[in-house]
């Protein structure tokens, strides 16, 4: 269970970083 949660947290963290990067790119583009 802990391993699964850690995997999910890592995946969510990566998604958050990717989303933030996209927002930053859009902000810079604007």
PQR file with spaces between the fields and no chain letter, atoms N, CA, C, O and H, PARSE charges and radii, in Angstrom:
ATOM       1  N    UNK     1       0.847   -1.205    0.000 -0.4000 1.5000
ATOM       2  CA   UNK     1       0.000    0.000    0.000 -0.0000 2.0000
ATOM       3  C    UNK     1       0.880    1.254    0.000  0.5500 1.7000
ATOM       4  O    UNK     1       0.655    2.178   -0.781 -0.5500 1.4000
ATOM       5  N    UNK     2       1.865    1.275    0.866 -0.4000 1.5000
ATOM       6  CA   UNK     2       2.726    2.458    0.928 -0.0000 2.0000
ATOM       7  C    UNK     2       3.465    2.659   -0.396  0.5500 1.7000
ATOM       8  O    UNK     2       3.632    3.783   -0.868 -0.5500 1.4000
ATOM       9  H    UNK     2       2.048    0.524    1.500  0.4000 1.0000
ATOM      10  N    UNK     3       3.900    1.547   -0.981 -0.4000 1.5000
ATOM      11  CA   UNK     3       4.611    1.647   -2.260 -0.0000 2.0000
ATOM      12  C    UNK     3       3.692    2.231   -3.321  0.5500 1.7000
ATOM      13  O    UNK     3       4.094    3.090   -4.107 -0.5500 1.4000
ATOM      14  H    UNK     3       3.764    0.633   -0.598  0.4000 1.0000
ATOM      15  N    UNK     4       2.436    1.747   -3.333 -0.4000 1.5000
ATOM      16  CA   UNK     4       1.472    2.257   -4.313 -0.0000 2.0000
ATOM      17  C    UNK     4       1.244    3.754   -4.102  0.5500 1.7000
ATOM      18  O    UNK     4       1.212    4.523   -5.063 -0.5500 1.4000
ATOM      19  H    UNK     4       2.109    1.050   -2.694  0.4000 1.0000
ATOM      20  N    UNK     5       1.087    4.161   -2.845 -0.4000 1.5000
ATOM      21  CA   UNK     5       0.851    5.579   -2.551 -0.0000 2.0000
ATOM      22  C    UNK     5       2.052    6.405   -2.981  0.5500 1.7000
ATOM      23  O    UNK     5       1.891    7.488   -3.544 -0.5500 1.4000
ATOM      24  H    UNK     5       1.112    3.536   -2.064  0.4000 1.0000
ATOM      25  N    UNK     6       3.256    5.905   -2.719 -0.4000 1.5000
ATOM      26  CA   UNK     6       4.459    6.642   -3.107 -0.0000 2.0000
ATOM      27  C    UNK     6       4.507    6.798   -4.623  0.5500 1.7000
ATOM      28  O    UNK     6       4.866    7.860   -5.133 -0.5500 1.4000
ATOM      29  H    UNK     6       3.387    5.025   -2.262  0.4000 1.0000
ATOM      30  N    UNK     7       4.144    5.735   -5.340 -0.4000 1.5000
ATOM      31  CA   UNK     7       4.143    5.791   -6.809 -0.0000 2.0000
ATOM      32  C    UNK     7       3.140    6.829   -7.293  0.5500 1.7000
ATOM      33  O    UNK     7       3.433    7.619   -8.191 -0.5500 1.4000
ATOM      34  H    UNK     7       3.853    4.872   -4.926  0.4000 1.0000
ATOM      35  N    UNK     8       1.956    6.819   -6.692 -0.4000 1.5000
ATOM      36  CA   UNK     8       0.914    7.784   -7.077 -0.0000 2.0000
ATOM      37  C    UNK     8       1.384    9.208   -6.758  0.5500 1.7000
ATOM      38  O    UNK     8       1.215   10.108   -7.581 -0.5500 1.4000
ATOM      39  H    UNK     8       1.718    6.177   -5.963  0.4000 1.0000
ATOM      40  N    UNK     9       1.962    9.418   -5.594 -0.4000 1.5000
ATOM      41  CA   UNK     9       2.427   10.749   -5.214 -0.0000 2.0000
ATOM      42  C    UNK     9       3.504   11.224   -6.187  0.5500 1.7000
ATOM      43  O    UNK     9       3.508   12.389   -6.585 -0.5500 1.4000
ATOM      44  H    UNK     9       2.099    8.687   -4.926  0.4000 1.0000
ATOM      45  N    UNK    10       4.413   10.332   -6.570 -0.4000 1.5000
ATOM      46  CA   UNK    10       5.474   10.708   -7.500 -0.0000 2.0000
ATOM      47  C    UNK    10       4.864   11.082   -8.846  0.5500 1.7000
ATOM      48  O    UNK    10       5.266   12.068   -9.463 -0.5500 1.4000
ATOM      49  H    UNK    10       4.409    9.386   -6.247  0.4000 1.0000
ATOM      50  N    UNK    11       3.896   10.294   -9.298 -0.4000 1.5000
ATOM      51  CA   UNK    11       3.251   10.560  -10.585 -0.0000 2.0000
ATOM      52  C    UNK    11       2.518   11.899  -10.535  0.5500 1.7000
ATOM      53  O    UNK    11       2.599   12.688  -11.476 -0.5500 1.4000
ATOM      54  H    UNK    11       3.569    9.493   -8.796  0.4000 1.0000
ATOM      55  N    UNK    12       1.802   12.156   -9.439 -0.4000 1.5000
ATOM      56  CA   UNK    12       1.072   13.416   -9.300 -0.0000 2.0000
ATOM      57  C    UNK    12       2.052   14.577   -9.251  0.5500 1.7000
ATOM      58  O    UNK    12       1.792   15.637   -9.820 -0.5500 1.4000
ATOM      59  H    UNK    12       1.736   11.514   -8.674  0.4000 1.0000
ATOM      60  N    UNK    13       3.168   14.383   -8.577 -0.4000 1.5000
ATOM      61  CA   UNK    13       4.185   15.430   -8.488 -0.0000 2.0000
ATOM      62  C    UNK    13       4.733   15.762   -9.865  0.5500 1.7000
ATOM      63  O    UNK    13       4.918   16.930  -10.208 -0.5500 1.4000
ATOM      64  H    UNK    13       3.379   13.522   -8.114  0.4000 1.0000
ATOM      65  N    UNK    14       4.991   14.717  -10.655 -0.4000 1.5000
ATOM      66  CA   UNK    14       5.508   14.946  -11.999 -0.0000 2.0000
ATOM      67  C    UNK    14       4.478   15.678  -12.841  0.5500 1.7000
ATOM      68  O    UNK    14       4.820   16.576  -13.611 -0.5500 1.4000
ATOM      69  H    UNK    14       4.841   13.768  -10.377  0.4000 1.0000
ATOM      70  N    UNK    15       3.224   15.295  -12.695 -0.4000 1.5000
ATOM      71  CA   UNK    15       2.151   15.948  -13.454 -0.0000 2.0000
ATOM      72  C    UNK    15       2.049   17.412  -13.049  0.5500 1.7000
ATOM      73  O    UNK    15       1.857   18.287  -13.894 -0.5500 1.4000
ATOM      74  H    UNK    15       2.946   14.566  -12.070  0.4000 1.0000
ATOM      75  N    UNK    16       2.179   17.673  -11.752 -0.4000 1.5000
ATOM      76  CA   UNK    16       2.088   19.046  -11.268 -0.0000 2.0000
ATOM      77  C    UNK    16       3.219   19.874  -11.851  0.5500 1.7000
ATOM      78  O    UNK    16       3.005   21.012  -12.269 -0.5500 1.4000
ATOM      79  H    UNK    16       2.336   16.963  -11.066  0.4000 1.0000
ATOM      80  N    UNK    17       4.435   19.306  -11.882 -0.4000 1.5000
ATOM      81  CA   UNK    17       5.582   20.027  -12.438 -0.0000 2.0000
ATOM      82  C    UNK    17       5.344   20.308  -13.921  0.5500 1.7000
ATOM      83  O    UNK    17       5.620   21.406  -14.405 -0.5500 1.4000
ATOM      84  H    UNK    17       4.609   18.382  -11.542  0.4000 1.0000
ATOM      85  N    UNK    18       4.828   19.299  -14.641 -0.4000 1.5000
ATOM      86  CA   UNK    18       4.559   19.486  -16.071 -0.0000 2.0000
ATOM      87  C    UNK    18       3.503   20.560  -16.283  0.5500 1.7000
ATOM      88  O    UNK    18       3.627   21.387  -17.186 -0.5500 1.4000
ATOM      89  H    UNK    18       4.604   18.407  -14.248  0.4000 1.0000
ATOM      90  N    UNK    19       2.464   20.550  -15.453 -0.4000 1.5000
ATOM      91  CA   UNK    19       1.401   21.543  -15.570 -0.0000 2.0000
ATOM      92  C    UNK    19       1.948   22.937  -15.277  0.5500 1.7000
ATOM      93  O    UNK    19       1.638   23.896  -15.983 -0.5500 1.4000
ATOM      94  H    UNK    19       2.364   19.878  -14.719  0.4000 1.0000
ATOM      95  N    UNK    20       2.766   23.039  -14.228 -0.4000 1.5000
ATOM      96  CA   UNK    20       3.357   24.328  -13.870 -0.0000 2.0000
ATOM      97  C    UNK    20       4.249   24.823  -15.000  0.5500 1.7000
ATOM      98  O    UNK    20       4.244   26.010  -15.326 -0.5500 1.4000
ATOM      99  H    UNK    20       3.018   22.260  -13.654  0.4000 1.0000
ATOM     100  N    UNK    21       5.014   23.913  -15.597 -0.4000 1.5000
ATOM     101  CA   UNK    21       5.896   24.270  -16.707 -0.0000 2.0000
ATOM     102  C    UNK    21       5.082   24.803  -17.870  0.5500 1.7000
ATOM     103  O    UNK    21       5.478   25.772  -18.517 -0.5500 1.4000
ATOM     104  H    UNK    21       5.018   22.948  -15.332  0.4000 1.0000
ATOM     105  N    UNK    22       3.936   24.170  -18.141 -0.4000 1.5000
ATOM     106  CA   UNK    22       3.078   24.606  -19.241 -0.0000 2.0000
ATOM     107  C    UNK    22       2.534   25.997  -18.941  0.5500 1.7000
ATOM     108  O    UNK    22       2.492   26.855  -19.823 -0.5500 1.4000
ATOM     109  H    UNK    22       3.615   23.382  -17.615  0.4000 1.0000
ATOM     110  N    UNK    23       2.121   26.220  -17.704 -0.4000 1.5000
ATOM     111  CA   UNK    23       1.584   27.528  -17.320 -0.0000 2.0000
ATOM     112  C    UNK    23       2.674   28.590  -17.468  0.5500 1.7000
ATOM     113  O    UNK    23       2.413   29.685  -17.968 -0.5500 1.4000
ATOM     114  H    UNK    23       2.156   25.523  -16.988  0.4000 1.0000
ATOM     115  N    UNK    24       3.891   28.267  -17.035 -0.4000 1.5000
ATOM     116  CA   UNK    24       4.997   29.213  -17.144 -0.0000 2.0000
ATOM     117  C    UNK    24       5.274   29.518  -18.613  0.5500 1.7000
ATOM     118  O    UNK    24       5.531   30.669  -18.966 -0.5500 1.4000
ATOM     119  H    UNK    24       4.103   27.378  -16.630  0.4000 1.0000
ATOM     120  N    UNK    25       5.225   28.498  -19.477 -0.4000 1.5000
ATOM     121  CA   UNK    25       5.468   28.697  -20.899 -0.0000 2.0000
ATOM     122  C    UNK    25       4.408   29.620  -21.486  0.5500 1.7000
ATOM     123  O    UNK    25       4.719   30.514  -22.273 -0.5500 1.4000
ATOM     124  H    UNK    25       5.016   27.563  -19.190  0.4000 1.0000
ATOM     125  N    UNK    26       3.149   29.397  -21.098 -0.4000 1.5000
ATOM     126  CA   UNK    26       2.065   30.239  -21.601 -0.0000 2.0000
ATOM     127  C    UNK    26       2.255   31.674  -21.096  0.5500 1.7000
ATOM     128  O    UNK    26       2.070   32.636  -21.842 -0.5500 1.4000
ATOM     129  H    UNK    26       2.897   28.670  -20.459  0.4000 1.0000
ATOM     130  N    UNK    27       2.625   31.800  -19.825 -0.4000 1.5000
ATOM     131  CA   UNK    27       2.811   33.130  -19.240 -0.0000 2.0000
ATOM     132  C    UNK    27       3.927   33.875  -19.959  0.5500 1.7000
ATOM     133  O    UNK    27       3.800   35.062  -20.258 -0.5500 1.4000
ATOM     134  H    UNK    27       2.776   31.019  -19.218  0.4000 1.0000
ATOM     135  N    UNK    28       5.025   33.167  -20.235 -0.4000 1.5000
ATOM     136  CA   UNK    28       6.151   33.790  -20.935 -0.0000 2.0000
ATOM     137  C    UNK    28       5.732   34.146  -22.363  0.5500 1.7000
ATOM     138  O    UNK    28       6.099   35.199  -22.883 -0.5500 1.4000
ATOM     139  H    UNK    28       5.128   32.203  -19.991  0.4000 1.0000
ATOM     140  N    UNK    29       4.953   33.250  -22.992 -0.4000 1.5000
ATOM     141  CA   UNK    29       4.495   33.488  -24.362 -0.0000 2.0000
ATOM     142  C    UNK    29       3.633   34.738  -24.411  0.5500 1.7000
ATOM     143  O    UNK    29       3.754   35.539  -25.338 -0.5500 1.4000
ATOM     144  H    UNK    29       4.654   32.394  -22.570  0.4000 1.0000
ATOM     145  N    UNK    30       2.767   34.912  -23.425 -0.4000 1.5000
ATOM     146  CA   UNK    30       1.886   36.073  -23.374 -0.0000 2.0000
ATOM     147  C    UNK    30       2.727   37.299  -23.023  0.5500 1.7000
ATOM     148  O    UNK    30       2.196   38.405  -22.923 -0.5500 1.4000
ATOM     149  H    UNK    30       2.668   34.261  -22.672  0.4000 1.0000
